[in-house]
Amino acid sequence: MDRTAVVQVERFYLNTKYRKILKRRTNHKAHDHHNICAPGDIVELAPTRRISKNKAFAVVNMVKRQPQVNGEPFQFARLAGGHPNLVNAKQDASGQSPLP
């Protein structure tokens, strides 16, 4: 799966009857335009137009990088301009996206 990241989203909610906090996990497939995601990374997603049958999100920001065991240390790739299919992509007067 080239340029695809499987992202696990955790949400917490309160059971109304038993008053217990429960954790639910959902897996989403997201488009990784720069192909920089690795297992264990924490990323930020944004909704996009549907790219394939299962992909409706795009990775827009790397929040936290998991340390790599072998190989070179990770070089942060600047996500210049973000992803072209982002919903409500904001741009300033110079035409550049405010994403890092």
N, C-alpha and C positions, 0 to 999 in steps of 0.2 A: 504494500500500500504506500506508494510514493506520494509524498506531500499530504499525508493523512495522519492525524494524531488522534488516538482514542483517549478521551478525557473523562475522568470520573468526577462527577459532581455530587457532593454530599450535602444533604439538607437535614435539618433537625426540626422536629415538630413535637407538639405536646398532645398526647392522647387525651381526649376530652373526658373519657370515662374513668381511666385509671390514673390520670394526672402524672404520667411518666413521659420523660423526654425520649423520643425514639430517633434513630439515625437511619436515613434511607440514602442509598447510593444509586445513581443513574449513570450509565455510560453513553457518551455522545461522541460521534465521529466529527472532527473539525478539520478544516482545510489549513494546512501549515505551509503557507506560500514559500517561505524561505527554508523549509525542511530542517529546522534547528531543534525541534523538540526531542527529548530523550526521556526514558522512563524515570518517573519520580519528580519531574519538573512541575512547578506550579505556574499555570498560565491564566491569562485573561481571555475570555471568549466574547465574541460579538455575533449577533444574528446576521445572516447574509441571505441572499437569494439561494434557493436550493441548487447545490452544485452537482449532487448526484442523488441517488435514491435515499441514501442514509446521511448525507452531509448537508447540514443547514447552518453551520457555525463556522467561524474562522478564528484562528489564533491571532490576537492583535498585540499582546504584550507578554513578555516573560517576567513573571513576578519574582520567582525564586528558582535558581538553578540547582539541581541535584549534583553533588560532587561526582566527578567521573573517576572510575577506578583505574582504567588503563587509557593510554593515549595522552594527547596534549590537553592542557587545560582549555576550557571552552572560551572562545572569543565571541563576545556578544555582538551579534549581527544587528545593525541598526535597521529597524523595520521602517525604512523611509517610505513615507506615503501610505503605509498600512496596506491593506488588501483592497483591490479595486472594487470588490463587490459588497463592501460594508454598507449596512443600512444606516442612514443618517450620518455619513462620514462628514465631520466638521473640518473645514479648511479656513485658514486665515486669509488676509488680503493678498499675501504673496503667493498663494496657491499651494503652500505646504501644509501637510497634515500636522496637527499638534501632537501626534504620537511620537514617542522618543525614537 
